[in-house]
Amino acid sequence: MTEMQTPPPQVWPTLRARDARALIRFLVDVFGFHETVVHGDGDTVFHAQLSWPLGGGVMLGSARGGPDDPWALTPGTFGGYVVADDIDARYERAVAAGAEVVRKPYDTDYGSRDFTVRDPEGNLWQFGTYPGDPRPVPPTG
C-alpha cells in the first residue's frame, strides 16, 4: 500500500504593494506572519520574505512600475489561501485591525473552518483549517 502524507507548503506566492512596509506590518501584526527578511532602501522594499508558522509564506516588494520592472504585478490583485488554526480568533483580530470582511467564518462541507478578508492593499486572504488532501509519498532512491 502507498504511504500518504499531507504536503508541506512549498509554493511561495508573491505580491506587490503601494506601501510595502505598511503591508508587512499588517501581515505580521494582524495575520501572524513572521518577518524573515526585508531588503530595501527607505520606503522602497526590493524583497521581503514573510514566513507562515505552519510552513511556506509569501514574498513581496514595492510596486515600482515602468518598462524595466521585472516583476510588474498590480498591487491589490493577489489572492491566497492560508492554512491556519484558531480561525475565529484570527478573524476577530483581522476585523479589529480594519480588514474588509468578504466572508465571515463558516464551516465547509469538507470539514474546514474558513473566513475571507481583504488587506489594506486590497488583496484577498482566505484563512482555513483545510491542509489539502493527502497524496502519495514519492518513492525514494
Accessible surface in RSA format (square Angstrom, percent):
REM  Atomic radii and reference values for relative SASA: ProtOr
REM  Chains: A
REM  Algorithm: Lee & Richards
REM  Probe-radius: 1.40
REM  Slices: 20
REM RES _ NUM      All-atoms   Total-Side   Main-Chain    Non-polar    All polar
REM                ABS   REL    ABS   REL    ABS   REL    ABS   REL    ABS   REL
RES MET A   1   241.65 125.1 150.50  99.6  91.15 217.0 129.21 109.9 112.44 149.0
RES THR A   2    79.33  56.4  62.96  63.8  16.38  39.0  33.35  44.8  45.98  69.5
RES GLU A   3   121.81  69.9 108.15  81.8  13.67  32.5  46.83  90.6  74.98  61.2
RES MET A   4   101.05  52.3  75.54  50.0  25.51  60.7  69.52  59.1  31.53  41.8
RES GLN A   5    78.05  43.6  71.15  52.0   6.91  16.4  24.96  53.1  53.09  40.3
RES THR A   6    62.36  44.3  43.58  44.2  18.78  44.7  24.22  32.5  38.13  57.6
RES PRO A   7    35.41  25.8  26.42  24.1   8.99  32.7  26.42  21.8   8.99  55.9
RES PRO A   8    72.52  52.9  61.63  56.2  10.89  39.6  67.27  55.5   5.25  32.6
RES PRO A   9    61.92  45.1  48.41  44.1  13.51  49.1  60.06  49.6   1.86  11.5
RES GLN A  10   130.27  72.8 108.91  79.6  21.36  50.9  46.60  99.2  83.67  63.5
RES VAL A  11   122.83  80.8 112.58 101.9  10.25  24.7 115.93 100.7   6.89  18.7
RES TRP A  12    79.94  32.1  62.41  30.2  17.52  41.1  47.79  25.5  32.14  52.1
RES PRO A  13    48.18  35.1  39.02  35.6   9.16  33.3  48.18  39.8   0.00   0.0
RES THR A  14    43.70  31.1  32.13  32.6  11.56  27.6  26.30  35.3  17.40  26.3
RES LEU A  15     4.68   2.6   1.89   1.4   2.80   7.0   3.52   2.5   1.17   3.1
RES ARG A  16    13.42   5.6  11.73   6.0   1.69   4.0   0.26   0.4  13.15   8.0
RES ALA A  17     0.11   0.1   0.00   0.0   0.11   0.3   0.00   0.0   0.11   0.3
RES ARG A  18   163.55  68.7 129.18  65.9  34.37  81.8  69.51  95.0  94.04  57.0
RES ASP A  19    77.23  54.1  73.01  72.7   4.22  10.0  29.14  68.6  48.09  48.0
RES ALA A  20     0.34   0.3   0.00   0.0   0.34   0.8   0.00   0.0   0.34   0.9
RES ARG A  21    87.36  36.7  85.20  43.4   2.16   5.1  47.62  65.1  39.74  24.1
RES ALA A  22    52.99  48.7  40.82  63.0  12.17  27.7  47.46  66.8   5.53  14.6
RES LEU A  23     2.52   1.4   0.11   0.1   2.41   6.1   1.83   1.3   0.69   1.9
RES ILE A  24     4.28   2.4   4.28   3.2   0.00   0.0   4.28   3.1   0.00   0.0
RES ARG A  25   110.31  46.3 110.00  56.1   0.31   0.7  67.45  92.2  42.86  26.0
RES PHE A  26    20.02  10.0  14.82   9.2   5.19  13.5  19.52  11.8   0.50   1.4
RES LEU A  27     0.00   0.0   0.00   0.0   0.00   0.0   0.00   0.0   0.00   0.0
RES VAL A  28    29.86  19.7  22.53  20.4   7.33  17.7  22.53  19.6   7.33  19.9
RES ASP A  29    90.00  63.0  65.22  64.9  24.78  58.6  29.37  69.1  60.63  60.5
RES VAL A  30    13.57   8.9  13.22  12.0   0.36   0.9  13.23  11.5   0.34   0.9
RES PHE A  31     3.66   1.8   2.49   1.5   1.16   3.0   3.66   2.2   0.00   0.0
RES GLY A  32    20.46  25.2   0.00   N/A  20.46  25.2  18.42  50.6   2.04   4.6
RES PHE A  33     4.15   2.1   2.49   1.5   1.65   4.3   2.49   1.5   1.65   4.7
RES HIS A  34   103.59  56.6 101.10  70.3   2.49   6.4  63.50  65.4  40.09  46.6
RES GLU A  35    81.82  47.0  53.11  40.2  28.71  68.4  13.72  26.5  68.10  55.6
RES THR A  36    75.19  53.5  43.63  44.2  31.56  75.2  45.28  60.8  29.91  45.2
RES VAL A  37    47.96  31.6  42.34  38.3   5.62  13.5  47.96  41.7   0.00   0.0
RES VAL A  38    39.15  25.8  11.34  10.3  27.81  67.0  11.34   9.8  27.81  75.4
RES HIS A  39   100.43  54.9  97.13  67.5   3.30   8.4  62.79  64.7  37.64  43.8
RES GLY A  40    35.36  43.6   0.00   N/A  35.36  43.6   0.00   0.0  35.36  79.2
RES ASP A  41   105.34  73.8  95.33  94.9  10.01  23.7  18.31  43.1  87.03  86.8
RES GLY A  42    57.49  70.9   0.00   N/A  57.49  70.9  43.93 120.6  13.56  30.4
RES ASP A  43   130.01  91.1 116.66 116.1  13.35  31.6  36.32  85.5  93.69  93.4
RES THR A  44    46.50  33.1  45.35  46.0   1.15   2.7  11.95  16.1  34.55  52.2
RES VAL A  45     0.00   0.0   0.00   0.0   0.00   0.0   0.00   0.0   0.00   0.0
RES PHE A  46   106.79  53.4  90.07  55.8  16.72  43.5  90.07  54.6  16.72  47.9
RES HIS A  47    65.32  35.7  64.38  44.7   0.94   2.4  38.14  39.3  27.17  31.6
RES ALA A  48     0.00   0.0   0.00   0.0   0.00   0.0   0.00   0.0   0.00   0.0
RES GLN A  49    40.01  22.4  40.01  29.2   0.00   0.0   0.10   0.2  39.91  30.3
RES LEU A  50     0.00   0.0   0.00   0.0   0.00   0.0   0.00   0.0   0.00   0.0
RES SER A  51    27.47  23.2  27.47  36.7   0.00   0.0  21.13  45.0   6.34   8.9
RES TRP A  52    14.93   6.0   8.99   4.4   5.94  13.9   9.07   4.8   5.86   9.5
RES PRO A  53    69.22  50.5  32.59  29.7  36.64 133.2  40.01  33.0  29.22 181.6
RES LEU A  54    96.45  53.7  70.04  50.1  26.40  66.4  75.46  53.0  20.99  56.5
RES GLY A  55    28.00  34.5   0.00   N/A  28.00  34.5  24.21  66.4   3.79   8.5
RES GLY A  56    12.93  15.9   0.00   N/A  12.93  15.9   1.52   4.2  11.41  25.6
RES GLY A  57     9.77  12.0   0.00   N/A   9.77  12.0   2.29   6.3   7.48  16.8
RES VAL A  58     5.43   3.6   5.43   4.9   0.00   0.0   5.43   4.7   0.00   0.0
RES MET A  59    51.98  26.9  51.92  34.4   0.06   0.1  35.05  29.8  16.93  22.4
RES LEU A  60     6.82   3.8   0.00   0.0   6.82  17.1   5.37   3.8   1.45   3.9
RES GLY A  61     3.73   4.6   0.00   N/A   3.73   4.6   2.04   5.6   1.69   3.8
RES SER A  62     9.46   8.0   9.46  12.6   0.00   0.0   8.58  18.3   0.88   1.2
RES ALA A  63    41.69  38.3  17.18  26.5  24.51  55.8  18.08  25.5  23.61  62.6
RES ARG A  64   104.69  44.0  69.19  35.3  35.49  84.5  43.61  59.6  61.07  37.0
RES GLY A  65    40.94  50.5   0.00   N/A  40.94  50.5  33.55  92.1   7.39  16.6
RES GLY A  66    50.78  62.6   0.00   N/A  50.78  62.6  27.33  75.0  23.46  52.5
RES PRO A  67   148.57 108.3 105.54  96.2  43.03 156.4 119.16  98.4  29.41 182.8
RES ASP A  68   126.88  88.9 100.22  99.8  26.66  63.0  49.38 116.2  77.50  77.3
RES ASP A  69    18.62  13.0   1.97   2.0  16.65  39.4   3.99   9.4  14.62  14.6
RES PRO A  70   114.91  83.8  78.56  71.6  36.36 132.2  91.49  75.5  23.42 145.5
RES TRP A  71   131.57  52.8 128.07  62.0   3.50   8.2 131.07  69.9   0.50   0.8
RES ALA A  72    75.77  69.7  41.26  63.7  34.52  78.5  44.57  62.8  31.21  82.7
RES LEU A  73    71.95  40.1  63.20  45.2   8.75  22.0  65.83  46.2   6.12  16.5
RES THR A  74    89.75  63.8  79.64  80.7  10.11  24.1  46.34  62.2  43.41  65.6
RES PRO A  75    20.19  14.7  16.09  14.7   4.10  14.9  16.29  13.5   3.89  24.2
RES GLY A  76    18.50  22.8   0.00   N/A  18.50  22.8   3.73  10.2  14.77  33.1
RES THR A  77    98.32  69.9  63.41  64.3  34.91  83.2  56.49  75.9  41.84  63.2
RES PHE A  78    27.88  13.9  16.42  10.2  11.46  29.8  23.76  14.4   4.12  11.8
RES GLY A  79    49.71  61.3   0.00   N/A  49.71  61.3  19.08  52.3  30.63  68.6
RES GLY A  80    21.61  26.6   0.00   N/A  21.61  26.6  16.95  46.5   4.66  10.4
RES TYR A  81    89.25  41.7  56.92  32.4  32.32  84.1  56.84  42.7  32.40  39.9
RES VAL A  82    15.49  10.2  12.66  11.5   2.83   6.8  15.49  13.5   0.00   0.0
RES VAL A  83    45.94  30.2  42.62  38.6   3.32   8.0  42.62  37.0   3.32   9.0
RES ALA A  84     4.29   3.9   0.00   0.0   4.29   9.8   0.06   0.1   4.23  11.2
RES ASP A  85    79.01  55.3  77.13  76.8   1.88   4.5  34.02  80.1  44.99  44.9
RES ASP A  86    96.84  67.8  77.23  76.9  19.60  46.4  31.59  74.4  65.24  65.1
RES ILE A  87     6.43   3.7   2.43   1.8   4.00   9.6   2.43   1.7   4.00  10.9
RES ASP A  88    66.83  46.8  65.76  65.5   1.06   2.5  33.91  79.8  32.91  32.8
RES ALA A  89    44.36  40.8  33.23  51.3  11.13  25.3  39.78  56.0   4.58  12.1
RES ARG A  90    33.89  14.2  33.03  16.8   0.87   2.1   6.77   9.3  27.12  16.4
RES TYR A  91    19.88   9.3  19.88  11.3   0.00   0.0  13.47  10.1   6.40   7.9
RES GLU A  92   106.51  61.2 103.67  78.4   2.84   6.8  44.53  86.1  61.98  50.6
RES ARG A  93    98.73  41.5  92.20  47.0   6.54  15.6  50.64  69.2  48.09  29.1
RES ALA A  94     0.00   0.0   0.00   0.0   0.00   0.0   0.00   0.0   0.00   0.0
RES VAL A  95    59.22  39.0  49.09  44.4  10.13  24.4  49.13  42.7  10.09  27.4
RES ALA A  96    93.04  85.5  49.46  76.3  43.58  99.1  61.53  86.6  31.51  83.5
RES ALA A  97    48.21  44.3  12.69  19.6  35.52  80.8  25.86  36.4  22.35  59.2
RES GLY A  98    63.28  78.0   0.00   N/A  63.28  78.0  34.79  95.5  28.49  63.8
RES ALA A  99     9.12   8.4   0.00   0.0   9.12  20.8   1.46   2.0   7.67  20.3
RES GLU A 100   101.69  58.4  92.54  70.0   9.14  21.8  44.06  85.2  57.62  47.0
RES VAL A 101    55.62  36.6  30.57  27.7  25.04  60.3  30.57  26.6  25.04  67.9
RES VAL A 102    75.24  49.5  42.56  38.5  32.68  78.7  47.09  40.9  28.15  76.4
RES ARG A 103   127.21  53.4 123.18  62.8   4.03   9.6  38.52  52.6  88.70  53.8
RES LYS A 104   141.54  69.1 136.36  83.7   5.18  12.3  79.10  71.2  62.43  66.5
RES PRO A 105    29.86  21.8  11.14  10.2  18.71  68.0  11.14   9.2  18.71 116.3
RES TYR A 106    45.75  21.4  41.02  23.3   4.73  12.3  34.79  26.1  10.96  13.5
RES ASP A 107   104.90  73.5  77.60  77.2  27.30  64.6  30.86  72.6  74.04  73.8
RES THR A 108    24.14  17.2   6.55   6.6  17.59  41.9  12.39  16.6  11.75  17.8
RES ASP A 109   148.51 104.0 101.26 100.8  47.26 111.7  52.40 123.3  96.11  95.9
RES TYR A 110   124.05  57.9  93.77  53.4  30.28  78.8  79.91  60.0  44.14  54.4
RES GLY A 111    71.39  88.0   0.00   N/A  71.39  88.0  38.92 106.8  32.48  72.7
RES SER A 112     2.65   2.2   0.04   0.1   2.61   6.0   1.64   3.5   1.01   1.4
RES ARG A 113    70.98  29.8  70.38  35.9   0.60   1.4  32.12  43.9  38.86  23.6
RES ASP A 114     0.00   0.0   0.00   0.0   0.00   0.0   0.00   0.0   0.00   0.0
RES PHE A 115     0.64   0.3   0.64   0.4   0.00   0.0   0.64   0.4   0.00   0.0
RES THR A 116    15.23  10.8  15.23  15.4   0.00   0.0  11.39  15.3   3.85   5.8
RES VAL A 117     0.00   0.0   0.00   0.0   0.00   0.0   0.00   0.0   0.00   0.0
RES ARG A 118    77.66  32.6  76.95  39.2   0.71   1.7  10.61  14.5  67.05  40.6
RES ASP A 119     6.26   4.4   0.00   0.0   6.26  14.8   0.34   0.8   5.91   5.9
RES PRO A 120    98.30  71.6  53.58  48.8  44.72 162.6  66.46  54.9  31.83 197.9
RES GLU A 121    21.62  12.4  11.26   8.5  10.36  24.7   7.32  14.2  14.30  11.7
RES GLY A 122    22.08  27.2   0.00   N/A  22.08  27.2  21.14  58.0   0.94   2.1
RES ASN A 123     0.49   0.3   0.49   0.5   0.00   0.0   0.00   0.0   0.49   0.5
RES LEU A 124    60.61  33.8  60.32  43.2   0.29   0.7  60.43  42.4   0.18   0.5
RES TRP A 125     0.92   0.4   0.92   0.4   0.00   0.0   0.92   0.5   0.00   0.0
RES GLN A 126    47.31  26.5  46.62  34.1   0.69   1.6   7.15  15.2  40.16  30.5
RES PHE A 127     0.82   0.4   0.82   0.5   0.00   0.0   0.82   0.5   0.00   0.0
RES GLY A 128     0.00   0.0   0.00   N/A   0.00   0.0   0.00   0.0   0.00   0.0
RES THR A 129    52.94  37.6  39.28  39.8  13.65  32.5  35.31  47.4  17.63  26.6
RES TYR A 130    72.74  34.0  69.04  39.3   3.70   9.6  52.19  39.2  20.55  25.3
RES PRO A 131    69.34  50.5  57.21  52.2  12.13  44.1  58.36  48.2  10.98  68.3
RES GLY A 132    23.15  28.5   0.00   N/A  23.15  28.5  18.36  50.4   4.79  10.7
RES ASP A 133    97.79  68.5  86.59  86.2  11.20  26.5  24.54  57.8  73.25  73.0
RES PRO A 134    74.45  54.3  62.24  56.7  12.21  44.4  62.24  51.4  12.21  75.9
RES ARG A 135   121.63  51.1 120.70  61.5   0.93   2.2  39.00  53.3  82.63  50.1
RES PRO A 136    81.24  59.2  74.12  67.6   7.12  25.9  74.12  61.2   7.12  44.3
RES VAL A 137    39.64  26.1  29.86  27.0   9.78  23.6  29.86  25.9   9.78  26.5
RES PRO A 138    93.37  68.0  84.43  77.0   8.94  32.5  89.88  74.2   3.49  21.7
RES PRO A 139   134.17  97.8 102.67  93.6  31.50 114.5 114.07  94.2  20.10 124.9
RES THR A 140   135.24  96.2 101.88 103.3  33.35  79.5  74.85 100.5  60.39  91.3
RES GLY A 141   126.51 156.0   0.00   N/A 126.51 156.0  64.48 176.9  62.03 138.9
END  Absolute sums over single chains surface
CHAIN  1 A     8179.0       6017.3       2161.7       4674.1       3504.9
END  Absolute sums over all chains
TOTAL          8179.0       6017.3       2161.7       4674.1       3504.9
